[in-house]
Amino acid sequence: MSTEKTKDESYTVMTELVLPNDTNLLGNLLGGRLLHWIDIAGALAASRHSEGLVATVLMEAVEFKRPIKLGSIVALTSYVTRTGSTSMNVTVEVHREEPAAGIKEFITKVNMVFVALDENGGKKKPPRCVPKSLFRTSLTAPFQHIFHHTSSAAPSIILVLCVVAASLSF
Ligand SMILES: CC(C)(COP(=O)(O)OP(=O)(O)OC[C@H]1O[C@@H](n2cnc3c(N)ncnc32)[C@H](O)[C@@H]1OP(=O)(O)O)[C@@H](O)C(=O)NCCC(=O)NCCS
């Protein structure tokens, strides 16, 4: 298992369609159904980050800013923002979409905490969540296999190669 990961590595998009069985008598999505989807979306990001089982420990206050109508598409995006010894903070953002009406609307944003578990249900340490590095993720993307096998000297080596290549092109 990696010792460090960026939040992009846990980034998850979960998409649901609001069907009649998901709604109340006004034809709007039930709050409990949305909480269930938020829990699953959060757990997927936490599980991707920790590469294993997770348990939900905390879901902070959830505000439903708009009703979500029957037939809407609900997009839930989630990602790990911070890690502790065994815990992971996860943000879940919810939007609703009505493609035919050209609507895409923010519904809510929820902060959650999950604990990383081993296969026996005991707590385990997840990889540390580190800020995204432009250098490591985009500029050097074609060279990631080199980073995998080399030390922290790799970025300097790549930089030198880029400078040499740039000067040869003049
Ligand atoms: C998850 C569980 C195994 C953790 O065991 P525990 O002995 O209570 O663990 P700890 O008190 O050591 O807390 C573990 C981590 O969670 C964090 N945590 C616990 N409660 C928290 C809370 N209310 N808010 C934020 N973080 C919390 C702790 O700070 C700790 O973080 P760290 O290890 O990064 O420092 C246990 O609480 C459990 O099984 N809970 C039920 C989970 C579940 O069934 N969820 C589904 C909904 S019912």
The ligand as a Gaussian input file, in Angstrom:
#p B3LYP/6-31G(d) Opt

LIG

0 1
 C      -15.095000       2.960000      13.744000
 C      -14.726000       2.348000      15.073000
 C      -14.153000       0.947000      14.799000
 C      -13.644000       3.206000      15.714000
 O      -13.251000       2.589000      16.920000
 P      -12.931000       3.474000      18.217000
 O      -12.227000       2.602000      19.202000
 O      -14.157000       4.179000      18.610000
 O      -11.845000       4.443000      17.597000
 P      -11.198000       5.765000      18.189000
 O      -11.954000       6.389000      19.298000
 O       -9.762000       5.419000      18.418000
 O      -11.302000       6.713000      16.910000
 C      -10.712000       6.332000      15.685000
 C      -10.502000       7.563000      14.863000
 O      -11.773000       8.126000      14.555000
 C      -11.823000       9.477000      14.997000
 N      -13.145000       9.744000      15.514000
 C      -13.859000       8.986000      16.357000
 N      -15.035000       9.578000      16.621000
 C      -15.042000      10.738000      15.919000
 C      -15.973000      11.810000      15.792000
 N      -17.144000      11.794000      16.427000
 N      -15.654000      12.829000      15.001000
 C      -14.482000      12.869000      14.327000
 N      -13.548000      11.890000      14.411000
 C      -13.845000      10.842000      15.212000
 C      -10.804000       9.562000      16.116000
 O      -10.363000      10.912000      16.292000
 C       -9.738000       8.654000      15.606000
 O       -8.959000       9.339000      14.640000
 P       -7.343000       9.128000      14.466000
 O       -7.069000       7.651000      14.646000
 O       -7.033000       9.571000      13.083000
 O       -6.718000       9.948000      15.536000
 C      -15.935000       2.236000      16.043000
 O      -16.260000       3.543000      16.519000
 C      -17.157000       1.668000      15.364000
 O      -17.200000       0.484000      15.065000
 N      -18.161000       2.517000      15.116000
 C      -19.360000       2.106000      14.367000
 C      -19.149000       2.296000      12.859000
 C      -20.397000       1.962000      12.094000
 O      -20.981000       0.921000      12.262000
 N      -20.832000       2.880000      11.219000
 C      -22.020000       2.736000      10.447000
 C      -23.151000       3.552000      10.983000
 S      -23.896000       2.809000      12.365000

